[in-house]
Each structure stands twice: as C-alpha cells, then as structure tokens.
Amino acid sequence: MSKVKDSKLSKEGLEELEWARENMPMLARIGERFEKERPFKGMSIGVCLHLEKKTGILLETLMRGGAKVSASSCNPLTTDDRVAAALAGEGIEVYAWAGQNEKEYYQNINRVLDSEPDLLIDDGCDQIFMVHMKRKELIGKIKGACEETTTGVTRLRAMEKAGKLKFPVVAVNDAYSKFLFDNRFGTAQSTLDAIMRATNKLLAGKTAVVIGFGWCGRGISERLRGVGANVIVVETSGRLGREEGPAGQHKALEALYSGFRVMNLEDAAPEGDLFITSTGNINIITKKHFEKMKDGAILANAGHFNNEIDIGELAKMSSKRQRVKENVERFVMKDGRRIYLLSEGRLVNLARPSGQGHPIEIMDGSFSVQALSLEFISKSRLPPKLIPVPREIDDEVAELALAVKGIKLSKPTKEQQEYAASWEEGT
Ligand SMILES: NC(=O)c1ccc[n+]([C@@H]2O[C@H](COP(=O)([O-])OP(=O)(O)OC[C@H]3O[C@@H](n4cnc5c(N)ncnc54)[C@H](O)[C@@H]3O)[C@@H](O)[C@H]2O)c1
C-alpha cells in the first residue's frame, strides 16, 4: 500500500507525467520494445531515485517491460508530491513525499525492500547500503543493481575494495552517455534554474565561487559565465579514492585555461556573492570560510549529500537562524552579517519546489542507460563487482539521442577504419 503526501494531487501529477512522456522519445522507443519482449516479466524492481516526472517515465518503461515496481526517494526533499500521487495511482508502490525526516526516509527505503526485489536502482547508494547492513536476507535474491550518481559509485568502489559488495552493480554514472551530459549540462541548467527560482536574484555581475571542477562543477561554471557572473573555481590537489582519470590539480589547470580564476577557498571566501559546492566530498565550506564571507553571501550545494556545507557550524556561529521563504534560510552572524542557505544544503537543483531536476531531454538519455543496463543485468550472470555499462549500450544510447533529434552521422569509410587501426603509415 503506497504512502504519499496526498492522493488528490494525482491529477496535476498526471499532467506533469504527460509533459515528460511527450518529451522523452528515447524511453518511448525502448518502452515499445520492452512491451513486446517483456524482459522483466515476473520480476520485482526496487527503486530509490529522486521521484519526479522524468523518473515516473522510467518507472512506466520498466512496467511496460513486465516489472512490478516499488519506489522511494533517494533524498528527503526531492519528491514531487503530485507525481508521487499519480504514480501510486498507476499501480506503482510509492513510499515518498517531500519533507521526510531522516527516520521516515530510511523507513521508506525499507518498505520498498519489503517487496523483495530482484533488481534495484539506486542513486547515492543508500538503498544498496541498507541491503548490505540491515536486509542481508535479500542478498541471495537480488540479481543486481544500477547506481545513478558519482557519489554512489564512489561508495561502491570503496565497498568493492573492502570485499563487502555482495551483488553486481552497474555503474550507470560512469557511462559517457550519462556523465558527459547529465552531470555537466543537466546539473548546470537545473542548478542555475533552482537558484534563480529560489532567490529571484540577478546572476550577472555577481562573483560566483564554484567548488569542485568535476563534471558537475565544469558545467555550472560554464553556464554561470554565460549569464554574466564572474566565476572563481576552487579545486583540491589529489585523486580522492580514484586512481584513474585526472587529479584535482589537472582540473584546476583546466579551469584556469578555460578562463576562470582559480584559488583556494580561504582566498575566495571574502569575494563570493554566491557559493556552489559540487565535490561529492565532506565539510568543504566550514567555519574559517563563514568567518570571511560578505554580508548577503548565498550558499548552495549541488553535490549528492548535504554534508558539503558545515551547516551545524554555521548555526553555532549565528545568533539567529530564520526561514525567509521556501528554499531560503537566513543565518544572522553574531557580528550582524547575513548568510543565506538554499534548500537546507541539499541538492539545490532537485530540492522542491524551486528545484525541478534536470531538463527532460537529459533524463531521457540517463534513464535510457538505466533501463538498458537493468535489462542487461536481468539477462546476465555477473560477479559481485562494480560493472561498467557495456560499451554497446553506451554507444546505442548516444546514437539514439542523436536519432530522435533527426541527426545522422556518417560511418567512417573502410579505408579510414583500416588507417585508424594501422601503425605503418607516416609522413
Ligand atoms: N545535482 C545533481 O543533479 C547531480 C548530478 C550528478 C552528480 N551529482 C553529484 O555531484 C557531486 C560531483 O559529481 P561529479 O560527477 O562532478 O564528480 P567529479 O568526481 O567529476 O568531480 C568532483 C570534483 O570535486 C573535487 N573536489 C573534491 N574534494 C574537493 C575539495 N575539498 N575542494 C575542492 N574540490 C574538491 C575533485 O577533485 C573533483 O574534481 C557528486 O556528489 C555527485 O554524486 C549531482
């Protein structure tokens, strides 16, 4: 039996779903095939994702493939209650509402696990972690899972290294068709959109400090520049649990050569009008930075968890903590300066109501990777490891994303293929 905020909201939720469905042609095509082939027939899928309209279309697609679907939210603030109500009316078990407390949040994940799923979809790894810690009896039944975001994949990599991962998990985040577009262009547009909706303030002429120049931070910095902000990038040195790929110092250099100012946060703190964290790391903005910030500085987080801004310390340093309006809180420092925090330091681009999540077309691509990866797990026998998205799926999704926009690419000629595979020919 679903638990949502108010089932009467379902009419509006259906309208939202209709708009998303109309704009997700990739999932529509995948859904048509699923309806014929029924890859999930007799299977139960447990989902822990931001529950909003685009996610709704993914869940419908899985049902078209024959699955029974149960869903909770992967964040206490990001459920669209209208959509949750509509999905519950469509036969999906939904346990989610915006504004859950931490206990309710975990209870809802647990309720989804009560459906004894064969497959999981997670975003941030809280669901997979709960199975490993508290619902171990399910491990034998679960065929595998998909993980949506960088932070979840980072946690899973650590679990795998410690020998604790007990079923296969496909790292959806690490597919090119996901992170190149979702983390970069999706987070960029939706983060700026949410900040503008929450504050209604002008970004042009402001000094914006972006902390973390990974896929998300790069996109956010580029878009901020596009609306006329002066952007300062803060990076760190080192690789942080990842051996492959560029280190923080490479990203700092990339930011510099892209035309951004680069400095550490101690130096940026007195300059910034707006600070956006996107590191996936803990305690990024702390007491020593709050101490130096200007009156009126605005703080927002685009990283997965609400631990990038040390809100506890900010509260301790304040004489007053006040709600200003939806998604905006004011912290009055003992010296009278005001610092504003958006969306309780949670994912600003998804925290309702100002956070609407990524643009629909972006999620059409990311969720196509999810749907096809889940189908791949359902048909395979995989070891209990972190598994990359098969290259054929990654390539197929990018091809489909172009095809639905009517864009055709020509294949390389036979001569070009042979040349690219050869080493003999030179000047
Ligand atoms: N808001 C969204 O919708 C959304 C979408 C995708 C990913 N995410 C989340 O955003 C976060 C970042 O994801 P990503 O894909 O950009 O990751 P990434 O690994 O590409 O980038 C993170 C960057 O942060 C830097 N960093 C780490 N610690 C730092 C510190 N102390 N100071 C300065 N920089 C530091 C790293 O060097 C790295 O360059 C993750 O938590 C991810 O799960 C959010």
The ligand as a Gaussian input file, in Angstrom:
#p B3LYP/6-31G(d) Opt

LIG

0 1
 N       22.965000      17.918000      -8.539000
 C       22.819000      16.921000      -9.380000
 O       21.797000      16.759000     -10.036000
 C       23.959000      15.998000      -9.589000
 C       24.115000      15.323000     -10.815000
 C       25.214000      14.477000     -10.968000
 C       26.101000      14.302000      -9.900000
 N       25.870000      14.943000      -8.711000
 C       26.754000      14.821000      -7.550000
 O       27.659000      15.940000      -7.599000
 C       28.908000      15.601000      -6.995000
 C       30.035000      15.825000      -8.004000
 O       29.855000      14.954000      -9.120000
 P       30.854000      14.991000     -10.379000
 O       30.331000      13.987000     -11.340000
 O       31.118000      16.372000     -10.797000
 O       32.173000      14.382000      -9.662000
 P       33.679000      14.523000     -10.115000
 O       34.412000      13.450000      -9.385000
 O       33.778000      14.608000     -11.600000
 O       34.097000      15.952000      -9.539000
 C       34.260000      16.271000      -8.199000
 C       35.395000      17.290000      -8.121000
 O       35.464000      17.807000      -6.796000
 C       36.820000      17.990000      -6.472000
 N       36.994000      18.034000      -5.022000
 C       36.914000      17.017000      -4.131000
 N       37.194000      17.463000      -2.894000
 C       37.428000      18.792000      -3.010000
 C       37.773000      19.812000      -2.087000
 N       37.980000      19.538000      -0.789000
 N       37.920000      21.080000      -2.546000
 C       37.775000      21.367000      -3.879000
 N       37.455000      20.439000      -4.795000
 C       37.274000      19.156000      -4.371000
 C       37.516000      16.778000      -7.125000
 O       38.906000      16.992000      -7.298000
 C       36.757000      16.669000      -8.431000
 O       37.386000      17.397000      -9.464000
 C       28.729000      14.143000      -6.549000
 O       28.269000      14.126000      -5.223000
 C       27.653000      13.618000      -7.470000
 O       27.010000      12.483000      -6.954000
 C       24.854000      15.803000      -8.549000

